[in-house]
Amino acid sequence: MNTLLFLGSIGFQEILVIAIIVLLLFGGKKIPELMKGLGKGVKSFKDGMNGTDDDTEKPAEKNDNKQ
C-alpha cells in the first residue's frame, strides 16, 4: 500500500526525515505559502475539469455594478 515505483516501502521514519529536510530548506514561514499556492492550483484545475470558469461570470457582474 505504501509502495512507490522506485522507493519501495516508505515508513514513518522516512516521511519524518523528508519533512525535516523540507522544513530546513524552505523554513516555517514559506511552507504555508507554498501549500496555499498548491491548493489554489488544485482548485483551479478541478474548476477547469468541471467546466466552470470565473472569467465567464465576471463580465456579467461588472455590468450589474455599473447600472
ABEGO torsion letter per residue (X at the ends): XABBAAAEBBBAAAAAAAAAAAAAAAEAAAAAAAAAAAAAAAAAAAAAAAGBBAAAAAAAAAAAAAX
